[in-house]
Amino acid sequence: MCGHGKTSWAIDYINQHPEKSFIYVTPLLNEVDRIKNNTDADFIEPEFIKGKRKLDHFNTLLGNGLNIATTHSTFSNSNAETISLLEQGDYILFLDEVLDVIIPYNDVVDDPAQKVKRGDIKLLKDKGLINVDEYGRVYWIGESYQDYKYSDVERMAKQGNLLFIDETLFLWEFPVEMFTAFKQVYVLTYLFRGSALCPFFQYHEIPYETMSVTKKDGTYMLTPYTGDDAEVDLYKQLITFNQDTEAKNYKASSLSKKWFKSNIRNSNSPAAKQMKNHLNNFFRNQCKAKSKDIMWTCVKDYYPYLKGAGYTEICKLTKEERRLPKRELDRLITRNSCFIAINARATNDFRDRSVLAYCHNMYLNPYIVKFFARKDIEFDEKSFALGCLIQWIWRSCIRDGKAIKLYLPSYRMRTLFGDWLCRDKSNSF
């Protein structure tokens, strides 16, 4: 269950085993600080040094056998040198929340000039530069292409990280060796079966075991997972669903990323005005909420069209606050915002928020589902959507056993969450 001591157990384990070597990977920089400040081990965070990448420093630390605390972003950039150094070492990995292990190629590359279309892929195949095996793995078989545009394609294909799906697009895959090279791997998350990492392990035949964290006599420990019905039943009593009657006009497929793209083009779009009215009604009329109590979300690109007075930011930052070091300022801006990203997890920065609106209908990229289907591995898309929603909700004060008010305009997400809360009982939400 979210907020039940997974990180605390990891910290205890690290402190109890000073003879072992660890890598701790978390989504956020402030959680890196938490590990550095709360463990007896000397964790070092990779940095930019003399114009080099963080990954270069990460590899240097690996070569010296040091304990490392870093972010998902740095860890995801790992290369062949990283894998080789890990295989020579004796490291234990703590992965705080799951990584994105399969991502559309165009979402990975930083330079817009490196993005590719279907015509580019056809050109690479026609020129005999790439070959694709029966599972969609792309291999670079030609000479290096002179055009800079395809340099990232060539690099990823040579590293074995590029996939071709449905004769349509490239996907980037996280190198599986980054898991198999460790002595042990602990993934700290909830609803693992709903993450892409679960079918990823199945695809690559990596065995895993699901465990729970329990606390006894002040000590956190791992125990066999037997379910969480009792905890969920307690949390159910803390949640009040506030539903705008007009929200029933949203169809089951509404509020997906595709729906936002089709219906909201600017702040004057009818769908944008309607959703802003719903949010205003929920925050102001139904809940009488103050900005400091609010957290809400939608597809990020459409936030500028839906934000409004009273639920954009808690307060204006002072001149002194804006002069803070970048890392401190970035965290302050994040904590001052009422808008919390739809994929928020592994942070306690919003545990004082009690009035929540989740304006999204979460779906996984269908091409990722097709990738796993090539080996007849079924992706649990309902658990994926539910897991994302639960992670987001549990950033709020409910993680401390306090009551929340929740607005879920998506019929599908409301049904999934209601079924999860009610288990085998009637879903009345």
C-alpha positions as a LaTeX table, in Angstrom:
\begin{tabular}{lrrr}
\hline
Residue & $x$ (\AA) & $y$ (\AA) & $z$ (\AA) \\
\hline
Met1 & 0.00 & 0.00 & 0.00 \\
Cys2 & 1.20 & 3.55 & $-0.68$ \\
Gly3 & 2.71 & 5.28 & 2.32 \\
His4 & 3.21 & 2.09 & 4.34 \\
Gly5 & 6.94 & 2.34 & 4.93 \\
Lys6 & 8.65 & 0.96 & 1.81 \\
Thr7 & 11.31 & 3.67 & 1.84 \\
Ser8 & 11.66 & 3.40 & 5.62 \\
Trp9 & 12.25 & $-0.34$ & 5.27 \\
Ala10 & 14.89 & 0.30 & 2.61 \\
Ile11 & 16.66 & 2.82 & 4.86 \\
Asp12 & 16.61 & 0.32 & 7.76 \\
Tyr13 & 17.99 & $-2.42$ & 5.51 \\
Ile14 & 20.81 & $-0.21$ & 4.27 \\
Asn15 & 21.73 & 0.82 & 7.81 \\
Gln16 & 21.74 & $-2.81$ & 8.95 \\
His17 & 24.12 & $-3.91$ & 6.17 \\
Pro18 & 27.14 & $-1.57$ & 6.08 \\
Glu19 & 29.18 & $-4.32$ & 4.39 \\
Lys20 & 27.05 & $-4.21$ & 1.22 \\
Ser21 & 27.09 & $-1.85$ & $-1.77$ \\
Phe22 & 23.91 & $-0.06$ & $-2.83$ \\
Ile23 & 22.42 & 1.98 & $-5.64$ \\
Tyr24 & 19.23 & 3.84 & $-4.75$ \\
Val25 & 17.19 & 5.22 & $-7.67$ \\
Thr26 & 14.20 & 7.51 & $-7.14$ \\
Pro27 & 12.16 & 9.84 & $-9.38$ \\
Leu28 & 12.92 & 13.04 & $-7.47$ \\
Leu29 & 16.01 & 14.91 & $-6.33$ \\
Asn30 & 14.55 & 15.65 & $-2.87$ \\
Glu31 & 14.14 & 11.90 & $-2.31$ \\
Val32 & 17.83 & 11.52 & $-3.20$ \\
Asp33 & 18.49 & 13.98 & $-0.37$ \\
Arg34 & 16.31 & 11.91 & 1.96 \\
Ile35 & 18.41 & 8.80 & 1.34 \\
Lys36 & 21.67 & 10.71 & 1.75 \\
Asn37 & 20.49 & 12.31 & 5.00 \\
Asn38 & 18.83 & 9.29 & 6.63 \\
Thr39 & 21.25 & 6.44 & 6.03 \\
Asp40 & 24.53 & 5.63 & 7.74 \\
Ala41 & 26.06 & 4.68 & 4.38 \\
Asp42 & 27.98 & 7.33 & 2.47 \\
Phe43 & 25.77 & 7.81 & $-0.58$ \\
Ile44 & 27.13 & 9.99 & $-3.36$ \\
Glu45 & 24.93 & 11.72 & $-5.92$ \\
Pro46 & 26.27 & 11.90 & $-9.52$ \\
Glu47 & 26.90 & 15.45 & $-10.70$ \\
Phe48 & 27.86 & 17.38 & $-13.80$ \\
Ile49 & 31.65 & 17.71 & $-13.60$ \\
Lys50 & 33.71 & 19.80 & $-16.02$ \\
Gly51 & 31.15 & 19.69 & $-18.77$ \\
Lys52 & 30.62 & 15.93 & $-18.60$ \\
Arg53 & 27.26 & 14.22 & $-18.19$ \\
Lys54 & 25.94 & 12.94 & $-14.88$ \\
Leu55 & 26.19 & 9.45 & $-16.36$ \\
Asp56 & 29.97 & 9.85 & $-16.71$ \\
His57 & 30.23 & 10.62 & $-12.99$ \\
Phe58 & 27.80 & 7.78 & $-12.24$ \\
Asn59 & 30.10 & 5.35 & $-14.08$ \\
Thr60 & 33.14 & 6.71 & $-12.26$ \\
Leu61 & 31.45 & 6.12 & $-8.91$ \\
Leu62 & 30.54 & 2.58 & $-10.02$ \\
Gly63 & 34.13 & 1.89 & $-10.96$ \\
Asn64 & 35.18 & 2.92 & $-7.45$ \\
Gly65 & 32.56 & 0.68 & $-5.81$ \\
Leu66 & 30.82 & 3.57 & $-4.01$ \\
Asn67 & 27.21 & 3.80 & $-2.83$ \\
Ile68 & 25.14 & 5.88 & $-5.24$ \\
Ala69 & 21.83 & 7.74 & $-4.91$ \\
Thr70 & 20.43 & 9.13 & $-8.14$ \\
Thr71 & 17.30 & 9.83 & $-10.16$ \\
His72 & 15.35 & 7.73 & $-12.65$ \\
Ser73 & 16.52 & 10.12 & $-15.36$ \\
Thr74 & 20.23 & 9.51 & $-14.81$ \\
Phe75 & 19.74 & 5.77 & $-14.33$ \\
Ser76 & 17.73 & 5.52 & $-17.57$ \\
Asn77 & 20.70 & 6.94 & $-19.52$ \\
Ser78 & 22.88 & 3.94 & $-18.58$ \\
Asn79 & 25.05 & 2.56 & $-21.34$ \\
Ala80 & 27.26 & $-0.45$ & $-22.11$ \\
Glu81 & 29.99 & 0.87 & $-19.80$ \\
Thr82 & 27.47 & 1.09 & $-16.94$ \\
Ile83 & 26.39 & $-2.51$ & $-17.49$ \\
Ser84 & 29.98 & $-3.74$ & $-17.62$ \\
Leu85 & 30.86 & $-1.96$ & $-14.37$ \\
Leu86 & 27.78 & $-3.37$ & $-12.63$ \\
Glu87 & 28.62 & $-6.90$ & $-13.76$ \\
Gln88 & 32.08 & $-6.50$ & $-12.21$ \\
Gly89 & 30.63 & $-5.22$ & $-8.92$ \\
Asp90 & 28.38 & $-6.65$ & $-6.23$ \\
Tyr91 & 25.59 & $-4.09$ & $-6.01$ \\
Ile92 & 22.05 & $-4.20$ & $-4.62$ \\
Leu93 & 19.51 & $-1.97$ & $-6.39$ \\
Phe94 & 16.65 & $-0.17$ & $-4.67$ \\
Leu95 & 14.32 & 1.16 & $-7.35$ \\
Asp96 & 11.89 & 3.59 & $-5.73$ \\
Glu97 & 8.83 & 3.38 & $-8.00$ \\
Val98 & 8.92 & 1.76 & $-11.42$ \\
Leu99 & 10.89 & 3.07 & $-14.37$ \\
Asp100 & 9.41 & 3.76 & $-17.78$ \\
Val101 & 11.05 & 0.81 & $-19.52$ \\
Ile102 & 9.31 & 1.15 & $-22.91$ \\
Ile103 & 8.92 & 4.64 & $-24.42$ \\
Pro104 & 8.10 & 5.88 & $-27.95$ \\
Tyr105 & 11.38 & 6.81 & $-29.62$ \\
Asn106 & 10.29 & 10.38 & $-30.40$ \\
Asp107 & 9.56 & 10.96 & $-26.70$ \\
Val108 & 13.12 & 9.94 & $-25.77$ \\
Val109 & 15.22 & 12.03 & $-28.14$ \\
Asp110 & 15.91 & 15.59 & $-27.01$ \\
Asp111 & 16.71 & 17.14 & $-30.39$ \\
Pro112 & 13.61 & 17.71 & $-32.59$ \\
Ala113 & 15.84 & 17.12 & $-35.62$ \\
Gln114 & 16.33 & 13.51 & $-34.45$ \\
Lys115 & 12.61 & 12.66 & $-34.40$ \\
Val116 & 11.51 & 10.26 & $-37.13$ \\
Lys117 & 8.33 & 9.59 & $-39.09$ \\
Arg118 & 7.12 & 6.48 & $-40.87$ \\
Gly119 & 8.77 & 7.66 & $-44.09$ \\
Asp120 & 12.15 & 7.89 & $-42.35$ \\
Ile121 & 11.85 & 4.31 & $-41.13$ \\
Lys122 & 10.96 & 3.14 & $-44.66$ \\
Leu123 & 14.05 & 4.95 & $-45.98$ \\
Leu124 & 16.33 & 3.24 & $-43.44$ \\
Lys125 & 14.90 & $-0.18$ & $-44.37$ \\
Asp126 & 15.02 & 0.44 & $-48.12$ \\
Lys127 & 18.67 & 1.53 & $-47.93$ \\
Gly128 & 19.53 & $-1.67$ & $-46.05$ \\
Leu129 & 20.71 & 0.21 & $-42.98$ \\
Ile130 & 18.47 & $-1.58$ & $-40.48$ \\
Asn131 & 17.02 & $-5.04$ & $-40.07$ \\
Val132 & 14.11 & $-6.09$ & $-37.82$ \\
Asp133 & 13.79 & $-9.55$ & $-36.25$ \\
Glu134 & 10.56 & $-11.45$ & $-35.52$ \\
Tyr135 & 10.13 & $-9.75$ & $-32.14$ \\
Gly136 & 10.61 & $-6.25$ & $-33.53$ \\
Arg137 & 14.21 & $-5.78$ & $-32.39$ \\
Val138 & 16.02 & $-3.31$ & $-34.69$ \\
Tyr139 & 19.63 & $-3.95$ & $-35.76$ \\
Trp140 & 21.86 & $-1.47$ & $-37.54$ \\
Ile141 & 23.48 & $-3.49$ & $-40.34$ \\
Gly142 & 24.75 & $-0.79$ & $-42.71$ \\
Glu143 & 27.48 & 1.79 & $-42.69$ \\
Ser144 & 27.08 & 4.82 & $-40.47$ \\
Tyr145 & 24.57 & 7.15 & $-42.10$ \\
Gln146 & 26.04 & 10.52 & $-42.95$ \\
Asp147 & 22.89 & 12.45 & $-42.09$ \\
Tyr148 & 22.90 & 13.60 & $-38.44$ \\
Lys149 & 19.15 & 13.03 & $-38.35$ \\
Tyr150 & 19.55 & 9.27 & $-37.81$ \\
Ser151 & 22.51 & 9.25 & $-35.43$ \\
Asp152 & 20.32 & 8.46 & $-32.40$ \\
Val153 & 18.56 & 5.69 & $-34.31$ \\
Glu154 & 21.94 & 4.17 & $-35.16$ \\
Arg155 & 23.21 & 4.50 & $-31.58$ \\
Met156 & 20.12 & 2.92 & $-30.00$ \\
Ala157 & 19.97 & 0.12 & $-32.59$ \\
Lys158 & 23.62 & $-0.75$ & $-32.00$ \\
Gln159 & 22.97 & $-0.78$ & $-28.24$ \\
Gly160 & 20.02 & $-3.15$ & $-28.76$ \\
Asn161 & 17.52 & $-0.67$ & $-27.31$ \\
Leu162 & 15.39 & 0.00 & $-30.40$ \\
Leu163 & 12.14 & $-1.75$ & $-31.33$ \\
Phe164 & 9.90 & $-1.49$ & $-34.43$ \\
Ile165 & 6.20 & $-2.01$ & $-33.78$ \\
Asp166 & 3.25 & $-2.58$ & $-36.12$ \\
Glu167 & 5.14 & $-1.29$ & $-39.18$ \\
Thr168 & 4.58 & 2.15 & $-37.72$ \\
Leu169 & 7.02 & 3.51 & $-35.14$ \\
Phe170 & 10.14 & 2.97 & $-33.08$ \\
Leu171 & 10.09 & 2.30 & $-29.35$ \\
Trp172 & 13.04 & 2.68 & $-26.97$ \\
Glu173 & 13.57 & $-0.15$ & $-24.50$ \\
Phe174 & 15.51 & 0.12 & $-21.25$ \\
Pro175 & 18.43 & $-2.34$ & $-21.33$ \\
Val176 & 17.36 & $-5.48$ & $-19.46$ \\
Glu177 & 20.98 & $-6.07$ & $-18.41$ \\
Met178 & 20.58 & $-3.11$ & $-16.05$ \\
Phe179 & 18.49 & $-5.43$ & $-13.89$ \\
Thr180 & 20.28 & $-8.74$ & $-14.41$ \\
Ala181 & 23.69 & $-7.22$ & $-13.59$ \\
Phe182 & 22.69 & $-6.59$ & $-9.95$ \\
Lys183 & 23.11 & $-9.09$ & $-7.14$ \\
Gln184 & 19.60 & $-8.21$ & $-5.90$ \\
Val185 & 16.87 & $-5.83$ & $-7.04$ \\
Tyr186 & 14.10 & $-4.38$ & $-4.85$ \\
Val187 & 11.32 & $-2.45$ & $-6.61$ \\
Leu188 & 9.45 & $-0.26$ & $-4.11$ \\
Thr189 & 5.96 & 0.33 & $-5.50$ \\
Tyr190 & 2.26 & $-0.48$ & $-5.18$ \\
Leu191 & 0.22 & $-2.45$ & $-7.76$ \\
Phe192 & 3.32 & $-3.75$ & $-9.52$ \\
Arg193 & 1.14 & $-5.85$ & $-11.84$ \\
Gly194 & $-0.22$ & $-2.62$ & $-13.34$ \\
Ser195 & 3.20 & $-1.26$ & $-14.27$ \\
Ala196 & 5.05 & $-1.81$ & $-17.54$ \\
Leu197 & 7.90 & $-3.27$ & $-15.50$ \\
Cys198 & 5.82 & $-6.35$ & $-14.63$ \\
Pro199 & 5.29 & $-7.57$ & $-18.23$ \\
Phe200 & 8.85 & $-6.39$ & $-19.00$ \\
Phe201 & 10.18 & $-8.88$ & $-16.44$ \\
Gln202 & 7.90 & $-11.56$ & $-17.87$ \\
Tyr203 & 9.02 & $-10.77$ & $-21.42$ \\
His204 & 12.68 & $-11.22$ & $-20.46$ \\
Glu205 & 11.95 & $-14.17$ & $-18.13$ \\
Ile206 & 13.18 & $-12.39$ & $-15.00$ \\
Pro207 & 11.64 & $-14.07$ & $-11.92$ \\
Tyr208 & 10.20 & $-11.87$ & $-9.17$ \\
Glu209 & 8.33 & $-12.18$ & $-5.90$ \\
Thr210 & 5.69 & $-9.80$ & $-4.50$ \\
Met211 & 6.15 & $-8.84$ & $-0.84$ \\
Ser212 & 4.63 & $-6.45$ & 1.72 \\
Val213 & 6.28 & $-4.12$ & 4.21 \\
Thr214 & 4.99 & $-4.45$ & 7.76 \\
Lys215 & 6.01 & $-2.74$ & 10.98 \\
Lys216 & 6.43 & $-4.66$ & 14.22 \\
Asp217 & 7.86 & $-3.29$ & 17.46 \\
Gly218 & 9.09 & $-0.22$ & 15.61 \\
Thr219 & 10.94 & $-2.25$ & 12.97 \\
Tyr220 & 10.04 & $-2.46$ & 9.28 \\
Met221 & 10.27 & $-5.90$ & 7.69 \\
Leu222 & 9.36 & $-7.75$ & 4.49 \\
Thr223 & 6.54 & $-10.29$ & 4.70 \\
Pro224 & 4.70 & $-12.35$ & 2.06 \\
Tyr225 & 2.02 & $-10.33$ & 0.27 \\
Thr226 & $-1.46$ & $-11.43$ & 1.36 \\
Gly227 & $-3.56$ & $-8.53$ & 0.11 \\
Asp228 & $-4.61$ & $-5.16$ & 1.51 \\
Asp229 & $-8.37$ & $-5.44$ & 2.09 \\
Ala230 & $-8.17$ & $-4.22$ & 5.68 \\
Glu231 & $-6.15$ & $-1.12$ & 4.82 \\
Val232 & $-8.34$ & $-0.24$ & 1.85 \\
Asp233 & $-11.50$ & $-0.56$ & 3.95 \\
Leu234 & $-10.08$ & 1.96 & 6.42 \\
Tyr235 & $-9.11$ & 4.42 & 3.68 \\
Lys236 & $-12.56$ & 4.11 & 2.11 \\
Gln237 & $-14.02$ & 5.87 & 5.15 \\
Leu238 & $-11.74$ & 8.87 & 4.54 \\
Ile239 & $-12.85$ & 9.60 & 0.96 \\
Thr240 & $-15.81$ & 11.78 & 0.01 \\
Phe241 & $-16.70$ & 11.71 & $-3.68$ \\
Asn242 & $-17.93$ & 15.11 & $-4.85$ \\
Gln243 & $-19.48$ & 14.66 & $-8.26$ \\
Asp244 & $-20.76$ & 17.47 & $-10.47$ \\
Thr245 & $-24.02$ & 16.25 & $-12.00$ \\
Glu246 & $-22.97$ & 17.70 & $-15.37$ \\
Ala247 & $-19.86$ & 15.49 & $-15.30$ \\
Lys248 & $-22.16$ & 12.58 & $-16.13$ \\
Asn249 & $-22.16$ & 13.98 & $-19.66$ \\
Tyr250 & $-18.59$ & 12.72 & $-20.07$ \\
Lys251 & $-18.57$ & 9.40 & $-21.90$ \\
Ala252 & $-16.52$ & 6.40 & $-20.75$ \\
Ser253 & $-13.80$ & 7.25 & $-23.31$ \\
Ser254 & $-13.73$ & 10.98 & $-22.48$ \\
Leu255 & $-10.79$ & 12.79 & $-20.85$ \\
Ser256 & $-8.15$ & 10.55 & $-22.44$ \\
Lys257 & $-5.11$ & 12.17 & $-24.02$ \\
Lys258 & $-6.75$ & 11.71 & $-27.43$ \\
Trp259 & $-9.94$ & 13.39 & $-26.13$ \\
Phe260 & $-7.99$ & 16.42 & $-24.89$ \\
Lys261 & $-6.26$ & 16.75 & $-28.26$ \\
Ser262 & $-9.56$ & 16.60 & $-30.13$ \\
Asn263 & $-11.63$ & 18.82 & $-27.84$ \\
Ile264 & $-9.38$ & 21.42 & $-26.22$ \\
Arg265 & $-7.39$ & 23.65 & $-28.56$ \\
Asn266 & $-7.29$ & 26.78 & $-26.41$ \\
Ser267 & $-8.92$ & 28.30 & $-23.32$ \\
Asn268 & $-11.94$ & 29.35 & $-25.39$ \\
Ser269 & $-12.78$ & 25.83 & $-26.53$ \\
Pro270 & $-16.26$ & 24.84 & $-25.25$ \\
Ala271 & $-14.83$ & 21.73 & $-23.57$ \\
Ala272 & $-12.20$ & 23.85 & $-21.76$ \\
Lys273 & $-14.82$ & 26.30 & $-20.54$ \\
Gln274 & $-17.04$ & 23.44 & $-19.36$ \\
Met275 & $-14.23$ & 21.76 & $-17.43$ \\
Lys276 & $-13.15$ & 25.04 & $-15.83$ \\
Asn277 & $-16.74$ & 25.54 & $-14.68$ \\
His278 & $-16.74$ & 22.06 & $-13.16$ \\
Leu279 & $-13.45$ & 22.70 & $-11.36$ \\
Asn280 & $-14.61$ & 26.07 & $-10.08$ \\
Asn281 & $-17.86$ & 24.57 & $-8.85$ \\
Phe282 & $-16.02$ & 21.77 & $-7.05$ \\
Phe283 & $-13.31$ & 23.88 & $-5.44$ \\
Arg284 & $-15.30$ & 27.00 & $-4.60$ \\
Asn285 & $-18.97$ & 26.05 & $-4.23$ \\
Gln286 & $-18.89$ & 22.44 & $-3.05$ \\
Cys287 & $-15.72$ & 22.45 & $-0.95$ \\
Lys288 & $-15.08$ & 26.14 & $-0.12$ \\
Ala289 & $-11.43$ & 25.17 & $-0.56$ \\
Lys290 & $-8.42$ & 27.40 & $-0.07$ \\
Ser291 & $-5.58$ & 27.23 & $-2.57$ \\
Lys292 & $-3.28$ & 25.60 & $-0.02$ \\
Asp293 & $-5.68$ & 22.63 & 0.24 \\
Ile294 & $-6.02$ & 21.98 & $-3.48$ \\
Met295 & $-4.26$ & 19.58 & $-5.84$ \\
Trp296 & $-5.55$ & 18.82 & $-9.32$ \\
Thr297 & $-4.33$ & 17.44 & $-12.60$ \\
Cys298 & $-5.01$ & 16.90 & $-16.30$ \\
Val299 & $-2.90$ & 16.18 & $-19.38$ \\
Lys300 & 0.00 & 18.63 & $-18.85$ \\
Asp301 & $-0.15$ & 20.31 & $-22.27$ \\
Tyr302 & $-3.69$ & 21.53 & $-21.50$ \\
Tyr303 & $-3.01$ & 22.92 & $-18.05$ \\
Pro304 & $-2.67$ & 26.52 & $-19.39$ \\
Tyr305 & $-6.22$ & 26.31 & $-20.80$ \\
Leu306 & $-7.80$ & 24.96 & $-17.60$ \\
Lys307 & $-6.01$ & 26.77 & $-14.78$ \\
Gly308 & $-7.98$ & 29.41 & $-12.92$ \\
Ala309 & $-8.02$ & 31.82 & $-10.01$ \\
Gly310 & $-7.78$ & 30.07 & $-6.69$ \\
Tyr311 & $-6.40$ & 26.77 & $-7.98$ \\
Thr312 & $-3.21$ & 27.68 & $-9.87$ \\
Glu313 & $-0.74$ & 28.48 & $-7.10$ \\
Ile314 & $-0.88$ & 28.90 & $-3.34$ \\
Cys315 & 0.82 & 32.30 & $-3.22$ \\
Lys316 & 3.16 & 34.57 & $-5.13$ \\
Leu317 & 6.84 & 33.93 & $-4.41$ \\
Thr318 & 8.84 & 36.78 & $-2.90$ \\
Lys319 & 11.93 & 38.28 & $-4.53$ \\
Glu320 & 14.05 & 36.64 & $-1.86$ \\
Glu321 & 12.52 & 33.23 & $-2.60$ \\
Arg322 & 13.17 & 33.64 & $-6.32$ \\
Arg323 & 16.87 & 34.17 & $-5.56$ \\
Leu324 & 17.19 & 30.75 & $-3.93$ \\
Pro325 & 19.59 & 28.22 & $-5.48$ \\
Lys326 & 17.98 & 26.49 & $-8.46$ \\
Arg327 & 17.40 & 23.18 & $-6.71$ \\
Glu328 & 15.68 & 24.83 & $-3.75$ \\
Leu329 & 13.72 & 27.19 & $-6.00$ \\
Asp330 & 12.48 & 24.38 & $-8.24$ \\
Arg331 & 11.19 & 22.46 & $-5.24$ \\
Leu332 & 9.54 & 25.57 & $-3.79$ \\
Ile333 & 7.78 & 26.27 & $-7.11$ \\
Thr334 & 6.56 & 22.67 & $-7.22$ \\
Arg335 & 5.25 & 22.75 & $-3.65$ \\
Asn336 & 3.59 & 26.12 & $-4.27$ \\
Ser337 & 1.63 & 24.80 & $-7.24$ \\
Cys338 & $-1.93$ & 23.47 & $-7.06$ \\
Phe339 & $-1.31$ & 21.50 & $-10.26$ \\
Ile340 & 0.35 & 18.14 & $-9.63$ \\
Ala341 & 1.46 & 16.03 & $-12.62$ \\
Ile342 & $-0.74$ & 13.02 & $-13.47$ \\
Asn343 & 2.22 & 10.66 & $-12.95$ \\
Ala344 & 3.28 & 12.07 & $-9.55$ \\
Arg345 & 4.69 & 9.47 & $-7.17$ \\
Ala346 & 7.44 & 8.99 & $-4.58$ \\
Thr347 & 7.01 & 12.44 & $-3.05$ \\
Asn348 & 5.62 & 13.66 & 0.28 \\
Asp349 & 5.55 & 17.32 & $-0.73$ \\
Phe350 & 1.75 & 17.45 & $-1.02$ \\
Arg351 & 0.72 & 15.52 & 2.07 \\
Asp352 & $-1.13$ & 18.61 & 3.37 \\
Arg353 & $-3.58$ & 18.70 & 0.39 \\
Ser354 & $-7.14$ & 17.55 & 1.04 \\
Val355 & $-9.25$ & 18.68 & $-1.95$ \\
Leu356 & $-8.38$ & 16.71 & $-5.08$ \\
Ala357 & $-9.51$ & 16.73 & $-8.74$ \\
Tyr358 & $-8.14$ & 14.16 & $-11.19$ \\
Cys359 & $-9.28$ & 15.23 & $-14.67$ \\
His360 & $-7.84$ & 12.48 & $-16.80$ \\
Asn361 & $-8.69$ & 9.06 & $-18.19$ \\
Met362 & $-5.40$ & 7.16 & $-18.14$ \\
Tyr363 & $-4.47$ & 4.79 & $-20.94$ \\
Leu364 & $-1.15$ & 3.22 & $-21.86$ \\
Asn365 & 0.32 & 3.80 & $-25.31$ \\
Pro366 & $-1.29$ & 1.00 & $-27.43$ \\
Tyr367 & 2.00 & 0.25 & $-29.19$ \\
Ile368 & 3.57 & $-0.71$ & $-25.85$ \\
Val369 & 0.70 & $-3.16$ & $-25.32$ \\
Lys370 & 1.36 & $-4.57$ & $-28.82$ \\
Phe371 & 5.04 & $-5.03$ & $-28.01$ \\
Phe372 & 4.31 & $-7.34$ & $-25.09$ \\
Ala373 & 1.61 & $-9.13$ & $-27.07$ \\
Arg374 & 4.28 & $-10.40$ & $-29.45$ \\
Lys375 & 5.16 & $-12.96$ & $-26.78$ \\
Asp376 & 1.52 & $-13.42$ & $-25.74$ \\
Ile377 & 2.08 & $-11.36$ & $-22.60$ \\
Glu378 & $-1.06$ & $-9.53$ & $-21.53$ \\
Phe379 & $-0.69$ & $-6.05$ & $-20.07$ \\
Asp380 & $-3.19$ & $-5.30$ & $-17.29$ \\
Glu381 & $-4.32$ & $-1.90$ & $-18.56$ \\
Lys382 & $-7.01$ & $-1.46$ & $-15.90$ \\
Ser383 & $-4.45$ & $-1.99$ & $-13.14$ \\
Phe384 & $-2.13$ & 0.43 & $-14.95$ \\
Ala385 & $-4.77$ & 3.19 & $-14.92$ \\
Leu386 & $-5.79$ & 2.39 & $-11.35$ \\
Gly387 & $-2.18$ & 2.34 & $-10.15$ \\
Cys388 & $-1.48$ & 5.77 & $-11.64$ \\
Leu389 & $-4.60$ & 7.19 & $-9.99$ \\
Ile390 & $-3.86$ & 5.66 & $-6.57$ \\
Gln391 & $-0.27$ & 6.89 & $-6.65$ \\
Trp392 & $-1.51$ & 10.40 & $-7.41$ \\
Ile393 & $-4.23$ & 10.40 & $-4.73$ \\
Trp394 & $-1.77$ & 9.10 & $-2.13$ \\
Arg395 & 0.41 & 12.17 & $-2.53$ \\
Ser396 & $-2.28$ & 13.94 & $-0.45$ \\
Cys397 & $-3.07$ & 13.93 & 3.27 \\
Ile398 & $-4.83$ & 10.56 & 3.01 \\
Arg399 & $-1.40$ & 8.95 & 3.39 \\
Asp400 & $-1.47$ & 10.30 & 6.97 \\
Gly401 & $-4.94$ & 8.94 & 7.65 \\
Lys402 & $-6.74$ & 12.25 & 7.04 \\
Ala403 & $-9.96$ & 12.80 & 5.09 \\
Ile404 & $-10.03$ & 14.01 & 1.50 \\
Lys405 & $-12.65$ & 15.24 & $-0.98$ \\
Leu406 & $-12.22$ & 13.82 & $-4.47$ \\
Tyr407 & $-13.55$ & 14.83 & $-7.89$ \\
Leu408 & $-13.24$ & 12.21 & $-10.64$ \\
Pro409 & $-15.09$ & 13.38 & $-13.76$ \\
Ser410 & $-13.95$ & 10.36 & $-15.81$ \\
Tyr411 & $-16.58$ & 7.63 & $-15.60$ \\
Arg412 & $-13.98$ & 4.94 & $-16.32$ \\
Met413 & $-11.52$ & 6.13 & $-13.66$ \\
Arg414 & $-14.31$ & 6.64 & $-11.12$ \\
Thr415 & $-15.54$ & 3.08 & $-11.74$ \\
Leu416 & $-12.06$ & 1.55 & $-11.48$ \\
Phe417 & $-11.35$ & 3.38 & $-8.24$ \\
Gly418 & $-14.78$ & 2.63 & $-6.79$ \\
Asp419 & $-14.39$ & $-1.08$ & $-7.59$ \\
Trp420 & $-10.97$ & $-1.08$ & $-5.92$ \\
Leu421 & $-12.35$ & 0.57 & $-2.79$ \\
Cys422 & $-15.40$ & $-1.69$ & $-2.54$ \\
Arg423 & $-13.70$ & $-4.97$ & $-3.54$ \\
Asp424 & $-16.39$ & $-7.67$ & $-3.71$ \\
Lys425 & $-19.10$ & $-5.33$ & $-2.45$ \\
Ser426 & $-21.39$ & $-3.13$ & $-4.50$ \\
Asn427 & $-19.67$ & $-0.08$ & $-5.99$ \\
Ser428 & $-21.87$ & 2.87 & $-5.08$ \\
Phe429 & $-19.57$ & 5.60 & $-6.41$ \\
\hline
\end{tabular}
